[in-house]
């Protein structure tokens, strides 16, 4: 017990020392006794209540719930839409650490980070799990915990920590997740708080059905293939659509129609056409894979919005496997028939291989009259990758001896022939190109618009004379008797003109 003499008008300071045994709140009272010299046997007592609270950490989260604004999926590339801040404050007088799981782009849509955070491996003294969990579960998850990484952030008293929450959606719809934050002090679990995170992502008003178009196996310079897809509008207003094809393929791929208006809650059918030419391999190097012969190019389906916001285009994937129409291989490249007599036949064996990806119909053309291919006289079909055996039969005649075609009396000589095999697709492609070139030449050489302005000069034609009679008159204009007969027939034609036309 301590005593002090206090003179009138003065004060005294009393120091109270608190030595807690446990970290818990302790309450008590301090009693003061007063004794005056006039009344030495009379004591006056007054008491002061004392409450001792040990230093502790008080984590506070602001806000307690995070909500991202509802927006289209392409708007979440903007920082104003895809980023929010979570404030973690320490209102206590003792520092604490918060531990959260690391997040990355590959596995999650919600990401978080802090400038004051250092990433370290999770150890046994830092745990975000309940201490009362059974040992069996801890053993099963021990391997995963040791391999995972977590954020551990130290927050001193009266300080704040800012966590940046980033949302990067991969699909439309309602996204929800709980952010679990574990708080530690002196390597002991202080508690755990959960922050719910909400986000609603809207998508396009339209979608493509199907999202990928497969044109199958297409033969270069011969085939014309076409497939269709639908643009479906789920919205309540019509949408103006524009389709775009890569510039390198505009001469060989096309879309019909190129633009359209899709009414609300309806669909529009779009056709994709491919006419591959021999130059498609060179002009489409970005989209062509030579090992697999696969052509893969995108078609942009753009929504033409009237507002300031222009959504990114939808991508329709178009696939096609290219093959050539010149995929036949004839072996051997040279055949020696030896000495052959007229009035006898010799044969040689040939092999024909189809190295393309489609069934090819083949034909041997421009053969010598004394030569034939069997079976079926050199005409048939061959499967992809198939090799067939053919027989070249040669039956020489006298005109095959050099000089005998001009009535020379040749007895022997050496003669060579060329054996050519083509596919019908190759033949049709070459013929089509020949016809197109011929039409182009005719258009270029024909004078469609005369040099003088106005209508072209009229060509005099005797419409009263039938074509047959005009031809007869031209042939017999030198014979007076025939001219007289013709004039008689012409006069009858004038009288009975209705019967002539």
Steps between C-alpha positions, in 0.01 A plus 500: 500500500634839403423828680560858401445831673302737290491866580198711422485621136746242377454174304677171488553250217437133565658245263310178446693207353315223317672162450251264334557128514263424210394710202159586635318801636544558879285731715564617858487787753761715672405614854625831643490581877528857630609594853517853642697624798189627669331166489777240518264216569247571224570378145320605183506248215432542125556255215603524134396227252778369276460295181808362334477389137802329338625616159321320216455519123162608365466436124227693317394446136351776287281426314370173634363406156631572150271543199620569148266690265299303249659552159570320170796268504712722274467794743697318767824592328448846646654567844190693608296182465729213589680633810385561858690575824454316830634685806631298796551720811658423837305690767681321783834562669670185386613410151358206311559319173242412241540197278314448172549252219694607194297553181609503136342543157501139396278349767267771633286791388541697825856613570650699786831658587659752736806719467614413852453127458783255474431151374640219707439130528238388745651343813347301781501801735288704258172328438165617372321185605316422820725350767224252595502327161580133524849383424386286209389802296820683588710210376305486172544871433855530627652449156276766344568752777875466470485569126261795516610857555330765708516870567613594851461869580611659827268777624631713793261667750297789359612415147309399190564254221342523156416192297424556132234257378500453121225324307581349161206288382527231238129438454170679550271443796496556876839461669530451875788415728596528868832664585630327812747705708679343796644726772803401706671655800812359663471204259162415648168508324310814594196426286367480148274735305319444171426762235237404240575620146225535238508586130246468221637479147276548200583380150417575142146548381575247228677168474616276216354156437723313443809697609715300256437407135676198350512499120654154490755393240521751215682448170708792378410645157198271468260511794248757614382431854247684712370467854263713705471622857236695692522831683251481786375817667385450860442868565188708480618731225623442143873488437695612194771246416807534275725207399868535411742251340883525517633716218725226363204268442247743354547363147447139609263515798174690522200550728139537387359740604784725615268703722157436643252607765398236752164569657438449872466139615567368150790369295660568164667241276845586360683300233878458486643407160855394416641470147865409558754580232858386463620826656314442827800333662715809444247772580375331818825410676362638827205263488641194321680210669702313234559187709131424550379689187256679730367845415357685800393862464264725699195695389421807707134549591480862610203663672455846352387687809348844465638614835853594596575155638612255232529142622781283363403269215405138537733258323366220283763233442504350149685172444589332172742224404663582167606239249623519144334370185844405367569236759558202270841336464570271203797264522740413351594823333650322196404170334719313248295258287795367297464371143138463401367357173184607331202271542609418855423655839724567798411634839664670798382538857430847641405611851271793575493656849252754638684730741207737551235487773201435274383229262633588156353402166781458251532463124788442257472753219668560164620142467630363172238300302720192532523531878247433776483482880320219678281440689204706381707669229675731747198645674396451862506623858773467762466543876715738709840346564422201277742349248364299206669300225431571134615339177630695204429298182674598177398348163714673233393553142692595186437870544684490833824443311662839437444615143209269419248770588612680183482177295865412534598137500665494841575161650612597851554798721490633853184661627413666834159577644379705794248352741304766687248445779282777644220525751159616392518777758829619352358483151190694601710765673727550200202513264322751720805723507537473123138602450538792741814621323322474165207705628738761639677527164169540318387772738832683470506487119131573442405866452192541715470881493572670165719806483218723376245604754142387488366170365715282274445527128221270374597191303289458179316168504237386250239376746260402221737243357528172691847386599486198271397714203768760573762227500364364171500845342859559604607171345311546170509871436698439179230269350215707341259208494549427870460869581164500319379201698621660823317822425182300448541324833578827674183658358298209628663548834386858501145390432505226761734658749322349794596152390867586469542628858 
